[in-house]
């Protein structure tokens, strides 16, 4: 053996031997006791567009720790890898590529453009998986899946068909996050909240009775005034008692709208009077639904004011604000303007302001599904547990206040919605099963004039099915039978060990973990996809600041492994990954753990030299004959046993950081 450990010389060779030997492969055909002793970790599928970052390195380090530990305990362990088609991210990347060639996706057409994305995926899509391998991840790579594979497509079509025919999927008009840059609805996760320095515009709304009396509304968005349909006050606010049941005139429009009473209004915020614009605000939309108000829109999908804005039509909404304020002032309706700092949503991909807009989209009714997720985590002996435990509060808040889930996206890359519109009767045909062929005639009127819905499903839809699609659902496969947990959402844990672990970032608890629990529990007759959820925090720099290219503090894991090796990086991340704490990556700590690995190398080298010198050819268990051992040997064995017990206890409680410290000390 070399006198010092050189990771670049040994790590790739060792990993290659592991893979060739089948060391990472799980067994599917098992029965009896072996069937009960299985353990499943489903890798959060990284985006196919991605390259390795420290967040990936952290989840690989943690998940690999638990996968190898369970194998050492004799469990038939499946760590299932895969990658996500990442609808928006991938489409945007390839759009930029074709635009650099002097064309566009529109010019290419849908079929040709999607073909280009598949070509891009085949050429570049495996990059991140090779990088994950370089970290020593002991995944069962023979089972690797992609969220647009045939397996995933079957699960998506089957789930959509069942939910639609059970009345849980519908197409309708609701308010969504709209990206004018991408021209699609987007999820909350794709909206980046940024602090902005804005203003509160205090605007006078004259009573419609001609009395000259008025009430004042404070708004940060005067450009939406054109779509106001009411003014709301709190029913117990004495200041506005005299206005109950009256109408006001919407400034700049001349329209009369009612003054309504609603408990949502905060008496202490602004002026206590709230303009209601259901077409451009999520909370106003809810108020509008409660009061049966009409919905108007003044901002179009292009982000510009439309014709109801009169002289301001055609202006970009955000750019029109100052001009509209000037007009209000000229008309004597701007009472005052005061500085106000608040957060505004921007599209993560384009940097354009996200507009809450009313749009016809596809939705999943979430209330029934969410109730099971609440039950699963409730009680002293809950079936579903979180580590750290305080994430239960977020879980309950999210599901108790859940809204219907917008699952459609106006993209070309992704699972196209398996629904067909009839040009004759305007009704929708959805096949009853994934086994059914695409319909050729309308199921309602028999007309052959059918067109498939142009939208694709939200990426989180197929990701929500990941624990079952990867195991072959809707087919009753051996993998599903062997590895899918059997604990129901409404059962007490009763001391049972978890058969599946979901380890992921705390930032996607409500976006991904929630989708998996609600969707998979529904389709698997109430059985949870995993019993334990371990949520890691963010990797930041040594000062606790978020890593970003603009700050110049990004640490590339590949640079670290090239210099210090994968083990040193993994140990550092594990050591710093205490539950609930951000991982503040200190490279000096990493150098220390690199030296620790070298000590292990030298200790092993010394031991092997001694064994060779003494002619020891095979291993003999010292515990079989402890009487022949001297005091020091027995003490060493007792210390080893105590460490083993401590490590097992710490890992059982999802404290890999404490387990490592027990070994390190």
Secondary structure, DSSP 8 states (H G I E B T S, - for coil): --SS--HHHHHHHHHHHHHHHTTT----S--HHHHHSEEEEE---EETT----HHHHHHHHHHHHHHHHHHHTT-EEEEE-EEE--HHHHHHHHHHHHHHTT--HHHH-HHHHHHHHHHHHHHHTTHHHHHHHHTT----GGG-EETTSHHHHHHHHHHHHHHHHTT-EEEEEEEEEEETTTTEEE-GGGEEEEEEEEEEEEEEEEBTTSS--EEEEEES-GGGGGG--EEEE-TT-GGGGGGTT-EEE-TTT--EEEEEE-TTS-TTSTTSEEEE-TTS-HHHHHHHHHHT------B-TTSBB-GGGGGGTTSBHHHHHHHHHHHHHHTT-EEEEEEEEEEEEEETTT--B-EEEEEEEEEE--HHHHHHHHHHT-STT-SSEEESTTHHHHHHHHHHT---EE-EES-SSS-B---EEETTT--EE--SSTTS---SS-TTT--S-EEE---EE-HHHHHHTHHHHTTTTTS--HHHHHHS---BTTS--TT---SEEEEEEGGGIIIIIHHHHHHHHHHTTTB-S-SEEEEE--EEETTS-B--TTTT----HHHHHHHH-HHHHHHHHHHT--TT--EEE-HHHHHHHHHHHHHHHHHHHHHHHHHHHTT--S---GGGGGGGS-HHHHHHHHHHHHHHHHHHHHHHTT-HHHHHHHHH-
